[in-house]
């Protein structure tokens, strides 16, 4: 039976980093819904064209298109033993659709690690980012500050803050995440699959906490 892991966590929780570390430790591919979207759009697959049609009108891509992309990706050879899912599902309806896909692949969701981080910590992590317009290097005013305030160490260019990294935008993104994902967290908790992990620990400690779930 193939084992599929759903990794949950808000923006700024370090989900991408942890998914990569889990992939290396467990020998399972890291499947990011964002990567699947970009691949379909870039290769102009039928599903990619369909998604692009909605996106160009400023509409959300319907669940059935997203689910079809996920189904196609999970049916590839590298997922025969399972995979780590990052960014999907986002709602209980998508979680039920995922169950249907996995039943057809002789697999199931075996665990759902949830990286939990307080809202204010997430805002501090995300809103402190400043970017160099020349080389694209990203700094953080607390965790990775430049040598000279608001100047790039590499080329001396004036750093700027992207709209996505401004505190009010960050706060809104996080609030939307919690509103949308709360029912999914409840859904997996009721199934006894959810494991909460303290995401305020150092990166390696978060990884160790997640991997302890599987050793048990």
C-alpha positions as CSV (number, residue, x, y, z in Angstrom):
1,X,0.0,0.0,0.0
2,X,1.5,3.3,-1.1
3,X,1.8,5.9,1.7
4,X,0.8,9.5,1.0
5,X,1.7,12.3,3.5
6,X,-0.2,15.6,3.5
7,X,2.0,18.4,4.9
8,X,0.0,21.4,6.2
9,X,1.3,24.7,7.5
10,X,0.6,28.5,6.9
11,X,2.7,30.8,4.7
12,X,6.0,31.4,6.6
13,X,5.9,28.1,8.5
14,X,8.8,26.6,6.4
15,X,6.7,24.0,4.7
16,X,8.7,23.9,1.4
17,X,12.0,23.4,3.4
18,X,10.5,20.7,5.5
19,X,8.9,18.9,2.6
20,X,12.3,18.7,0.9
21,X,14.0,17.4,4.0
22,X,11.2,14.8,4.5
23,X,11.6,13.7,0.9
24,X,15.3,13.0,1.4
25,X,14.8,11.2,4.7
26,X,11.8,9.1,3.6
27,X,12.7,8.5,0.0
28,X,9.3,9.9,-1.3
29,X,8.9,12.5,-4.0
30,X,7.8,16.1,-2.9
31,X,4.8,17.0,-4.9
32,X,4.0,20.7,-4.8
33,X,0.6,21.8,-6.2
34,X,2.3,25.1,-7.3
35,X,4.9,23.1,-9.3
36,X,2.2,21.0,-10.9
37,X,0.4,24.2,-12.0
38,X,3.5,25.8,-13.4
39,X,4.4,22.6,-15.3
40,X,1.0,22.4,-16.9
41,X,1.0,26.0,-17.8
42,X,4.5,25.9,-19.2
43,X,4.0,22.8,-21.3
44,X,0.6,24.1,-22.4
45,X,-1.1,20.7,-21.6
46,X,-4.9,20.5,-22.1
47,X,-5.4,21.0,-18.4
48,X,-2.9,23.9,-18.4
49,X,-4.8,25.7,-21.2
50,X,-8.0,25.1,-19.3
51,X,-6.6,26.6,-16.1
52,X,-5.1,29.5,-18.0
53,X,-8.5,30.3,-19.5
54,X,-9.9,30.8,-16.0
55,X,-6.8,32.6,-14.7
56,X,-6.8,35.1,-17.6
57,X,-10.4,36.1,-16.7
58,X,-9.3,36.6,-13.0
59,X,-11.3,33.6,-11.9
60,X,-10.2,30.8,-9.6
61,X,-9.3,27.5,-11.3
62,X,-12.2,25.1,-10.5
63,X,-11.6,22.1,-8.2
64,X,-12.1,19.5,-11.0
65,X,-9.2,21.0,-13.1
66,X,-6.9,21.1,-10.1
67,X,-7.9,17.6,-9.1
68,X,-7.3,16.3,-12.6
69,X,-3.7,17.8,-12.6
70,X,-3.0,16.2,-9.2
71,X,-4.4,12.8,-10.4
72,X,-2.2,12.8,-13.4
73,X,0.9,13.7,-11.4
74,X,0.3,11.0,-8.7
75,X,-0.2,8.3,-11.3
76,X,3.4,8.7,-12.5
77,X,6.0,6.0,-11.7
78,X,7.9,8.0,-9.0
79,X,4.8,7.9,-6.8
80,X,4.2,4.2,-6.7
81,X,5.4,4.0,-3.1
82,X,3.7,7.2,-2.1
83,X,4.5,11.0,-2.0
84,X,4.6,14.1,0.2
85,X,1.8,16.5,-0.8
86,X,2.4,20.2,-0.3
87,X,-0.3,22.7,-1.2
88,X,-3.1,20.1,-1.8
89,X,-5.7,19.5,-0.5
90,X,-6.8,22.9,0.8
91,X,-10.4,22.0,1.6
92,X,-12.3,19.0,2.9
93,X,-13.9,18.6,-0.5
94,X,-10.5,18.4,-2.1
95,X,-9.4,15.9,0.7
96,X,-12.3,13.7,-0.2
97,X,-11.4,13.9,-3.9
98,X,-7.8,12.9,-3.0
99,X,-9.1,9.9,-1.1
100,X,-10.8,8.8,-4.3
101,X,-7.7,9.3,-6.4
102,X,-5.5,7.3,-3.9
103,X,-8.0,4.4,-3.7
104,X,-7.5,4.0,-7.4
105,X,-3.8,3.9,-6.9
106,X,-3.9,1.4,-4.1
107,X,-2.8,4.1,-1.7
108,X,-4.1,6.3,1.2
109,X,-3.2,9.3,3.3
110,X,-1.3,7.8,6.3
111,X,-0.4,11.0,8.2
112,X,-0.9,14.7,8.2
113,X,1.9,16.7,9.9
114,X,0.7,20.2,10.6
115,X,3.5,22.8,11.2
116,X,1.9,25.2,13.7
117,X,3.2,28.7,14.1
118,X,1.5,31.7,15.9
119,X,0.2,34.4,13.6
120,X,2.5,37.2,14.8
121,X,5.6,35.0,14.3
122,X,4.5,34.4,10.7
123,X,4.0,38.1,10.1
124,X,7.5,38.8,11.5
125,X,9.1,36.2,9.4
126,X,7.4,37.2,6.1
127,X,7.1,41.0,6.4
128,X,10.8,41.4,7.1
129,X,11.9,40.4,3.6
130,X,13.6,42.9,1.3
131,X,14.7,42.2,-2.2
132,X,17.5,43.5,-4.5
133,X,16.1,44.8,-7.8
134,X,19.4,44.0,-9.6
135,X,20.4,40.5,-8.5
136,X,17.2,39.3,-6.9
137,X,18.9,38.4,-3.6
138,X,16.4,38.3,-0.7
139,X,17.4,39.7,2.8
140,X,15.5,39.7,6.1
141,X,15.8,42.6,8.5
142,X,16.0,40.2,11.5
143,X,17.4,36.9,10.2
144,X,19.6,37.9,7.3
145,X,20.2,41.7,7.3
146,X,22.4,43.4,4.7
147,X,25.7,44.9,5.9
148,X,24.5,48.4,5.2
149,X,20.8,49.2,5.9
150,X,18.6,48.7,2.8
151,X,21.6,48.3,0.5
152,X,22.5,45.0,-1.3
153,X,25.8,43.5,-0.1
154,X,26.5,42.2,-3.6
155,X,26.0,45.3,-5.8
156,X,25.0,48.2,-3.5
157,X,21.5,48.5,-5.1
158,X,18.7,50.0,-3.0
159,X,16.6,47.2,-1.6
160,X,12.8,47.3,-2.0
161,X,9.9,45.5,-0.4
162,X,7.6,43.5,-2.7
163,X,3.8,44.1,-2.2
164,X,3.5,40.4,-1.1
165,X,6.1,41.1,1.7
166,X,4.4,44.2,3.2
167,X,2.9,43.6,6.7
168,X,-0.7,44.4,5.7
169,X,-0.6,42.0,2.7
170,X,1.2,39.3,4.8
171,X,-1.4,39.6,7.6
172,X,-4.2,39.3,5.1
173,X,-2.6,36.2,3.4
174,X,-2.2,34.5,6.8
175,X,-5.8,35.3,7.9
176,X,-7.2,33.9,4.6
177,X,-5.1,30.7,5.0
178,X,-6.4,30.1,8.5
179,X,-10.0,30.8,7.4
180,X,-9.8,28.4,4.4
181,X,-7.7,25.7,6.1
182,X,-9.4,25.5,9.5
183,X,-12.1,23.0,8.2
184,X,-9.3,20.8,6.6
185,X,-7.4,20.7,9.9
186,X,-10.6,19.6,11.7
187,X,-11.3,17.0,8.9
188,X,-7.9,15.3,9.4
189,X,-7.9,15.7,13.2
190,X,-11.3,13.8,13.3
191,X,-9.8,11.0,11.2
192,X,-6.9,10.7,13.7
193,X,-4.3,11.6,11.0
194,X,-3.3,15.1,12.2
195,X,0.0,15.5,14.1
196,X,0.8,19.0,15.3
197,X,4.4,20.1,15.2
198,X,5.9,23.3,16.8
199,X,7.1,25.3,13.9
200,X,8.8,27.9,16.1
201,X,11.7,25.5,16.7
202,X,15.0,25.6,14.7
203,X,14.6,24.1,11.2
204,X,16.5,20.8,12.1
205,X,14.4,20.4,15.2
206,X,11.2,20.8,13.3
207,X,12.4,18.1,10.8
208,X,13.3,15.8,13.7
209,X,9.9,16.4,15.3
210,X,8.2,15.5,12.0
211,X,10.3,12.4,11.4
212,X,9.6,11.2,14.9
213,X,5.9,10.8,13.8
214,X,7.0,8.1,11.3
215,X,9.5,6.3,13.6
216,X,6.6,5.8,16.0
